[in-house]
Amino acid sequence: MAKIPKYQLVMNWIHEQIDTGALHNGDRLETEAQLSVRFGFSRQTIRQALGELEKEGTISRVQGSGSYVRGGAAGEAPVPLSRSVTILSSYTDSYIFPQILQAMAAVLQEEGYSTRILFTNNRRQTEREILTELLKSANRDPIIAEPVTSALPNLNAPLYRELLARGIPVLFFNTWYPDLEIPHVSLDDRAAGRMVTEHLISLGHRRIGCLMKNDDGQGILRYQGYMEALWDAGIGLDESIVCWIDSTGLKHSLNPCEWVLNRLQDCTGIVCYNDEAAYLLTQQCARRQIAVPGQISLVSIDNSRLTQLNQVPLTSAAHPMGELGEKTARNLLAMIRNPGFDANYEFQPWLAVRESTAPPPL
């Protein structure tokens, strides 16, 4: 009797795990290293087995993520992707989103793809419902998605993993889920937080407060940049002048920044999460007759239209907006052509200096 090749033994074991229900559609396999230890075979042998399983349609391998059990009979040809792209976005308001989404759609249309934009309103439950419906309908659209409250625990990760297991390209924009190895296109938020803080320091500010969002990854990274700038300048971090607010509080509270001024009243400068937060904070300063920048300087991030509409034009680190939308679309197209393409990209910010900043009062 001919000896069974080692790679075939690995394949047989994985088929058995699927047939007995130990592994289900969308489940992630053990890593090459783990399988190598399990069988005592070389990584090359494991890689050969996984390659054969992928060829027959039993698994899908996702660059930088792993191997996943795939639906469909062994040997069945994969269903081709559609010529439509589904885009999941948090909002449709007039902040930075229209420019991003319009740029995405324009690039995709040039390449012969239609687009469907679905809005989560930054609600995890809505994201879950959309992803569940996509999976139920066996949709084959490549997906561009803006993660919802990306700094919080993510119970929708298995749904994204199942999409990957079905061979659906997924690309995040603006932010990403740290527990999913899905590529993203975004602003370098840490660099942006550092940049605006360093601007205040360069003007002579030392008592610099901070207002950040605590439920998305952008807020966490911008805060990290703020901390690094302070430490590098030898100022140190005073957490009593760091204020956190969530997305709902920032967008829907009647006076979301009223308590912020109570806490930051002895600061000469404040780093704001974005232009929206700085706009609301400027209104609170006006109500209390606090002069910007005479008594307090404000810096923000995004360089949106709000910087010019603000009572005092805002100094802000620029978000690429349209460029980000275009880059996201082009990177998704590259992923469609080559599943191994590394689609990660972070734009470097630049600073638009306006009237909201000045040296601290004497």
Stockholm file with secondary structure:
# STOCKHOLM 1.0

chainA/1-362         MAKIPKYQLVMNWIHEQIDTGALHNGDRLETEAQLSVRFGFSRQTIRQALGELEKEGTISRVQGSGSYVRGGAAGEAPVPLSRSVTILSSYTDSYIFPQILQAMAAVLQEEGYSTRILFTNNRRQTEREILTELLKSANRDPIIAEPVTSALPNLNAPLYRELLARGIPVLFFNTWYPDLEIPHVSLDDRAAGRMVTEHLISLGHRRIGCLMKNDDGQGILRYQGYMEALWDAGIGLDESIVCWIDSTGLKHSLNPCEWVLNRLQDCTGIVCYNDEAAYLLTQQCARRQIAVPGQISLVSIDNSRLTQLNQVPLTSAAHPMGELGEKTARNLLAMIRNPGFDANYEFQPWLAVRESTAPPPL
#=GR chainA/1-362 SS CCCCCHHHHHHHHHHHHHHTTSSCTTCBCCCHHHHHHHHTCCHHHHHHHHHHHHHTTSEEEETTTEEEECCSCTTCCCCCCCSEEEEEESCCSSSSHHHHHHHHHHHHHHTTCEEEEEECTTCHHHHHHHHHHHHHTTCCCCEEECCSSTTSCCTTHHHHHHHHHTTCCEEEESCCCTTSCCCEEEECHHHHHHHHHHHHHHTTCCSEEEEEESSSHHHHHHHHHHHHHHHHTTCCCCGGGEEEECHHHHHHCSSTTHHHHHHSTTCSEEEESSHHHHHHHHHHHHHTTCCTTTTCEEEEEECCTHHHHSSSCCEEEECCTHHHHHHHHHHHHHHHHCTTCCCCEEECCCEECCTTCCCCCC
#=GC SS_cons         CCCCCHHHHHHHHHHHHHHTTSSCTTCBCCCHHHHHHHHTCCHHHHHHHHHHHHHTTSEEEETTTEEEECCSCTTCCCCCCCSEEEEEESCCSSSSHHHHHHHHHHHHHHTTCEEEEEECTTCHHHHHHHHHHHHHTTCCCCEEECCSSTTSCCTTHHHHHHHHHTTCCEEEESCCCTTSCCCEEEECHHHHHHHHHHHHHHTTCCSEEEEEESSSHHHHHHHHHHHHHHHHTTCCCCGGGEEEECHHHHHHCSSTTHHHHHHSTTCSEEEESSHHHHHHHHHHHHHTTCCTTTTCEEEEEECCTHHHHSSSCCEEEECCTHHHHHHHHHHHHHHHHCTTCCCCEEECCCEECCTTCCCCCC
//
